[in-house]
């Protein structure tokens, strides 16, 4: 009667890739939040918010780019991608050199996107702070507080912080991949 409920979605959905992607997010977000907190002097809540935001945006953009590029791949490359997505292995050994090149490109593209996203989020956050009504604080205290926050962000560069955070999270993910595949 309810035969469609017993349908096995694992035969058509790449559950392994989805779970690995979720695992990578679970690993990357705390590492990057810690680095943002330590280097950019954010509070705990803000650093986690920024880390979640830049990683989710980067993840979504990565999947969109993948789905845009995938139709233009050759038949052999499509076969390699599908074999990896569904069976977690490659057909030929020649793909590994191309995979290293693609990994470097993905790292730097993700880094660039995360820097841009974080700077946009900081800009939006700054504009939303200006729209909030000021509490009864003296003008001198407000100016010194703003100068202090601005100087803190300027002293530790956003680009350098994101590079360190992205490098550490990618290193942790690479270590996990090496452990899984060995």
Number of C-alpha atoms within 10 A of each C-alpha: 4 6 6 7 8 7 9 9 10 10 9 8 12 16 14 15 15 12 11 13 13 13 13 20 19 13 16 23 24 17 21 27 23 17 22 24 19 15 20 20 15 19 13 13 11 14 22 19 13 22 26 19 17 23 22 15 14 19 17 12 14 15 11 12 11 11 11 10 10 13 10 10 11 10 10 11 13 14 14 16 18 15 14 16 17 16 12 13 13 16 12 9 7 9 12 11 10 9 11 11 10 11 12 11 12 13 15 14 13 21 21 15 17 24 19 15 18 18 14 12 15 13 12 11 11 11 11 10 11 9 8 8 7 10 7 7 8 9 9 9 10 14 11 11 12 12 12 12 15 11 11 15 15 11 11 14 13 18 16 12 19 23 21 18 24 24 18 16 20 17 13 16 18 13 11 14 13 10 9 8 8 5
